[in-house]
Amino acid sequence: MILLYFAQRGVAYHMGLFDTRAASGALTRNEWVTVLGWLDLAIIEVGRFFAIRYLMLGEARAALQPSITVALRYLPYFAYTLSMLAVIFYADRIVADAWAGTLRAATGMAILAIEPLLMPWAVSAATDGPIRHPGQSVWMVGRWYTWALALFFLGRLPIMALHDDLSGWPGGQEPWIAWAGLAAESVTVGLMATIIPALSVRIVAQLGTGRRADRRAAVARPAVATH
């Protein structure tokens, strides 16, 4: 996946999209950059899907061979993720330029706030698990939401910030520096596709443990009350 992302960024570099910092930052002003940007997002999200499967199943061959049913179950979550990112991507087309930054910031915060609630749904969909819709996912998170949000935020923020910084850094640099920057950015994409799914799997595993402990406590309370 790192090599695929690096190849895509190499194409962008040869097209002259990193000739200046202004060009590298004008993502919505160039249709080719828009196409490549969507390819970036698709690579990251598909990589996330397979990373979740590998972390849950523990076997590379099984992880790389999802059934049609699993793919269809994961599709709504995939569509949700891309739709939220589309709002950020096309903010200046949705609202006036003066409000585009506000819309991007609000959407980014909404993604961070909602994502912990959807982690059980995403993990279950990727592995054909028991959580069938977002409502079940929200119920499963329940009172562990604050803990899940903190873990997700602290785990995701540093690598996302590093990726954002590196994505525009090659603009206007010497070729060897630009290529080094593109390589470093590609590595961060690989890390994103590993760290974020690992957080999801870790949180879902802890939620399962907590729910089982709650059920044991609920069963034990009536027995204690009778003595």
Secondary structure, 3 states (H helix, E strand, C coil): CHHHHHHHHHHHHHCCCCCCHHHHHCHHHCHHHHHHHHHHHHHHHHHHHHHHHHHHHCCHHHHCCCCHHHHHHHHHHHHHHHHHHHHHHCHHHHCCHHHHHHHHHHHHHHHHHHHHHHHHHHHHHHHCCCCCCHHHHHHHHHHHHHHHHHHHHHHHHHHHHHHHHHHHCCCCCCHHHHHHHHHHHHHHHHHHHHHHHHHHHHHHHHHHHHHHHHHHHHHHHHHHHCC
